[in-house]
Amino acid sequence: MEDIKGMYKKVVKDSFPDTIKIDMGGEVLIYKKKAWSIYDADEKCNVERGLRYGENPDQASAMYELINGNIVLGGIKFFDFDGGLVSRVKEEDMLQVGKHPGKINLTDVDNALNILKFLDKKPACAIMKHNNPSGLAYGTTLTEAFDKAFMSDRIAAFGGCVVFTKTINEETAKAMVPYYFEVVCAPDFEGKAIDVLKKWKNLRILKIGEIERLHEYKFKRYIDIKSLMDGGIVIQESQPFKIKSKEDLKPAEAVYKGETYTIKRKPTDREYQDMLFGWYVESGVSSNSALFVKDEATVAIGTGEQDRVGVVEIAVFKAYKKYMDLEVFKKYSVPYAVFKLEAERGLRKMTDLIEIEKYTREQRAGLIGSVVVSDGFFPFRDGVDAAIKEGATGVIQPGGSERDFEVIEACNEANVTMVFTGQRLFKH
């Protein structure tokens, strides 16, 4: 059997062509394979390489840059932008190569940017794991945005990809450096930020200046291509994003058996802010998903489940787990799991842990006053009941269920506000 650790150190050679052409009804897209001339310590010289490997270390992979072919289909103009983001990263943008980027490293950056393009009002930070956000937040400063994003799920953030909307300064770099990440990406780095981050030799540090113009990508359209195992493909347009402000959100209303059901309480300004923030984050979360947002930061994210109430319950479970871990870490500088193991061995006081668990229940894991965000409608009221039980005061969801009236009733009974977006955000 091949040495497992050795697999992760290799760069898998690919046999993909240098260029790809796709003819869409006479309009041709031309792609060029990306490769970078990067210094190799073993070879003691620069070596031209593409991606390290694919989703796994035994999968060859390649990334291509679109070099020609803005096209119009059905009156819609696709790939209508100059500049470039992840696919146009050059050698000079790799401020530190680290272990050399693989597919997941770069698709993590791409999906972070796909969310952050909507969040241009204040400094923002996204921490990604496996193409999903583990934490995402606004801040009055970039350091605050990082702290809020990191602390929303300190456990999952380990080894993650951190992407910022603003230039990283030394203060932000120092806030990050105690923790291990795989990738850090920002439009630029100033002062001694780079020197601080280079403490981690394997960290990939990417500079993408185009992030300064990220807001211009908000409503640009692209074509999504999915390959099937039999060689076929499925093509879809990127979603036309409809929610641009709170004016696009409608107070929940439904008609059932001739009776109209209307949400009684309208959102407060803060709830509107959290609803919009959460809806933008939700656009980059794998479906079936639900998340909780408070003060323009994620509290808990449930991803990829098969049932709506189940994903809400998982998000709640994660909130409690992460909240307890954070409280233990802040007080004792060790993770919850380590503290518990040492307490069971008599090395720490179990009563200290019990006290934190009690405090977490009293605070409902920070979910009191949060907004729950759902990418699809609630087919039954059990999903919102589970969120309301933990102190959520607002709900944002597409609407359109046969039982919308039942969900509205559940919210009205608890004085919880709810808005409909009229648009689903499934992402697979």
N, C-alpha and C positions, 0 to 999 in steps of 0.2 A: 504494500500500500504506500502511495506517495506521502511524504511528510506533509502533514496537514498545515503546520505553521509555515512551511516553505511555500505552499500554494499561494498564500497571501502576499508573499514578497515578490512574486513573479509578475512580469508584464506579458500578457498573452498576445502573441502575434496574430493579427487578423489577415484574412485573405479577401477582404471586401475591395471593390474597385475604387479607383481614385475619384471617379466622377459618377454621378447617377443622373439620368434624365427621366422625367415623368411628363408624358404628353397627356394633357387634359383637354381633349376636344380641339387640338390644334394649338393650345397655349402650353408652352413648354417650361417646366421648372428644371433648373440645372443646379446640382449640388456638388460641392467639392469636399472630399474627405479632409478632416482636420488632422494635422500632425504638428508636433512642436519639437524644436531642437533644444534638448534639455541635457544638462550635465549629468553624467552617470558616474557615481563614485567608484564603482567596480571597474568600469571601462577607462576611467580617468580622462574622459573626453565627452563632448556633446554627442548625443545620439538622437536621431529623429524617431519620435514615437507618437502614436495616437493614444487612445484610451488605454488605461491599465488593463482592465477587463470589464466584462458585463456585470450583470446582477450577482454573479457568482464567479469565483476565481478560475473556473474551468470553462468559461464562456468567452469566446472572442467577441469584441464589440468595436464599433466605430461611430464617430459623430461626424455629421456632414453640415456644412454651412451653405445656405441658399445664396448663390452668387448671381442668379438671374431668374426673372420670371414672376414679377407681380402680375397676378391674373384676375380676371373678372368672370364670375360665374353667377348667373341668375341676377345680374344687376348689383352684386356685392363684390367689392374689391378686397381681395385677400393679400396677405403679406405686404400690406401697404405701409411700409415704414423704412426709413433709412437708419443708419447706425447699426446697432446690433448688441446683443446681450451675451448669453452663454455660448452660443455657437460661434461667436466671433472673438473669443478670448485668444490673445496672442502670447508669445513667449514673455514679452515685457510686462504683461498683465499678471503673470505668475510670479508674484514677489517672493514666494517660497514654494517650491514644488512639493516638498514633503515626500510622501510615498508615491507621488505621481497620481493624478486624478483618474478615477474609474467612472463608469456610467452613473452609479447612484450618487456619487459626489456632485456631479454636474446637474443631474435631474433634480436633486434636492435644491440646488441654487435656483434652477429654473422655476420650480413650483413655488418657492419662496417669493420670487419676483412676480409671479403670476398673482399672488395675493397682495403683495406690498404695492403693486401699481395702483391699488385703490386707496392706499393709506398714505396720502401725501400732505395731510394737514399738520402733522407734528412728527418729530423723530420717531421712527418705528424699528422694531427688531423682530425677526422671525427665527426660531430655532426649529430645524427640520430633522426628522428621523424617518427613513424609509418613505420619502416623498410625502409625508404628512407633518403638519406642525405639531411639535410637542408643547410649544408655548409661543405666544405672539402678543406683543403689547405696543401701545403708544407710550411715550414718555415726554416730560417737559424737556429732558435732555436725552442724549443717546445712551448715557450710562443708566439712567432711570429706566429707559425702555428695555435695555438688556436685563437689568435686575428683575423687572416685573415678568419678562418672558421666561427667564431662567427659573425663577422661584415658582412659577405656575406649575412646573413639572421638573424639578431638579433631578429626579431619577432618570427619566427618559432623555434628558438633555445630554447625558454622558455620551461622548463620541459623536455628537450631532454636528449639523451644519448651521452656522450662524450667519445671517445675512442682515445687513443694515441699509437704511435708506440715506444715511448721511455719512460724512467723513468721520472715520474713527480717530479720536484723539488719545493721548496717553492715559487719561483718566479711565476711559472706557476699556482700553487694552488691559490696564491693571485690574479692572473689575473682572475681566474674563480669564486672565492667566492662571488663577488657582485651579481652574477646571479644565478637563480634557475635552477637546473638540477635534473633529476631523478636518473641517473647512471653516474658514472665515472669509467673508466676502463683503466688500463695501465699495462705494464710488471712489474713495481715496483714503489715505492714511497720512496723518500729520505728526510732526514732532518726533518723539521717540516711540510712537505706537508700534512700529514695525519691530524695533529692537526688543521691546517688551514681549511681543507675541512670539518672536523667534526662540523663546525659551523652549517651546515645543518643536523639536526638530522635524517631526513627521507631519506637522500642521501644514495643510495647503492654504496659502494666503493668496486670494484673488482680488485684483483691482478691476472693477468694471465701471469705467467712468460714465457710461451711458445710463447708469442708475439715476444720475442727476436729472435725466429726462424721462424717468420711468412713468410719470403721470401721463405722458403722451401715448403710452401703450394701453391705457385703460380700456378703450373701446375698439381697438384695432382687431381685425378678424384674421384667423388663420384656419388651415385645414388640418384636421386630426385624422391620422391614418393608423388603423389597427390591422395587423396581420393575423390571419387564421392558420391553424395548424395544417390545413390541407392546401395551403398556398394561396387561398383567397384573401381578400382584404375587405374591410369595412371602412368607409370614409364618412366623416361627419364634419359639419361646420363647427367652429368654436361657438360657444353659446353667446347669443346677443344679450349682453347684460343690461337689464332694465332698471335696476334700482340705483338711482343716482343721488337721491336725497330723501329726506323723511316725507316729502310730498308724494313720493311714489309708493309709500306704504299706506295701506287702507285699514281702518279699524275693522276687526273681524265681524263678519255678518253672514248669516246663512238663512235659507228658507227651508222649512221642513213641515210637510203636511199643511201647507198654507199659512203657517205661522213664521214670522220673522224673528230671528234671534240676533241680538246685537251686543257687542261687548260694551259694558257699562263705563269702564274707566279708560280714558285715553292715556297714553304714555306720558311720563314727565320728560323734560328735556334730557335728563341724564339717561333715562331708559331708551329714548330715541338714539342717543349717541351710542349706547352699548348695542342696541339692535343693529344699527348700520355697521358698526365695527364687526360684530359677530357674523353678520351676513357676508361681509367681504372675506373674512377668514374662512367661513364655511365653503366658499367657492373653491377652496384648495384642499378640502378634506375628502378622503375616500368615502363613498357611500356604502351603506346606509349609515348616516352619521347624525350626531347631535352634540352640541357643545354648550357650555355655560360661560358667560362673559360678565365681568364686573369691573367697572372703572376702566373701560377700554383695555382690558387684558383678559386673556383666557384664564379660566379657573380650572376647567376640566374639559377634555376632548374625548368623545367616544367615536370610534371609526369602524367602518366596514362590517357592521352587523346586519343580520337578516331581518330583525324585527325592530319596530320603532321603540316600543317600551323597553326592550332589552338594551338598546344602545343608550337610552337615557339612564337606565339603572347602572350600566357599566361606567358611564361618565361620573355618576354619583359615587360609585365604589372607588374610582380612581381619585376623585376629589378628596375623599376621606383618607385614603392611603397616602397621597402626596402631602396633605395638610399635616398629618401626624409626623411624617418624615421630616418636613420642614421645621416643625416646632422642636423636634428632637435635635436636629442639626444646628438650629440657632442657639439652643440652650447648652448642648453638650458637644457640639462639633463632630458628631459621628452620625451616620445614617440610622434610621429607625431599626432596620434589620440587624445591624451590628449591635445596637444598644439592647435589643430584645434578646439576642443570642447571649450576650455577656451577662444580662440579668438572669437568664435561665441557668447560667453557670455560676451564679452567685458573685459575679464580679461587679455588678451594679445593683442599684435598688429597683426592684420591680415596681414598688409603689410610685416611683418617679414616672415610670412609663404609664401606669394606670391613671395618674393624674393628668398626663398629656392626652391620653385617650378620652378621658372625661371632658376635658376642655374642648377637644375637637368636636365631640358630640354636641356640646353646648353651643358652639359656634357654627354647627352644621357644616363644618369643613370650609367655611368662608362663602357658602352658597347663598346666605341670606342677602336679599337685595339684588340677586343676579338676574340675568336674562337668559332664557334657554332658546337656543337656535336650532332649528330642524331643517334639513335640506329637502325633506318631503313632507307631505301632510301627515297629520296624526289620524290613523284610521279609527282609533278608539280614544276615549278620554284617559286611559290608564297611563299613557306617556306623560301627559301634562300633570296628572295627579301625582306621579312620582317626582316631578320637578317641583311642584308646588309644596309638597310635603317637606322638601329641604329648604324652603324659603325663597324660591324664585318668585319674582314679582312681575315678570314680563315674559312674553312668548312672541317669537317671530317665526313664521312658517308660511309655506306657499298657500295653504287652504285648498279646498277642492274635494274634501272627503264627503262621503254620504252622511257622515256623522259629525260634520263641522258644528252643528247645533249642540251636540253633546259636549264637545270640547269647549265651546263658548260658555255653556252652562257651568262647566267645571271651573273655568276662570272667574266667572261672575260670582260664584259661591265663595271664592277666596279673595275677592277684590283684586284679582290679577289682570293686568292688561294684555291684550294680544292684537297683533297686526298680521295681515296677509300680504304676501309679496306678489301673488299671482304668477309666480315663476318657480319651477323646481330647479334644484342645484345638484342633481345627481352627477357623480364623477366616479368612473370605474377604470 
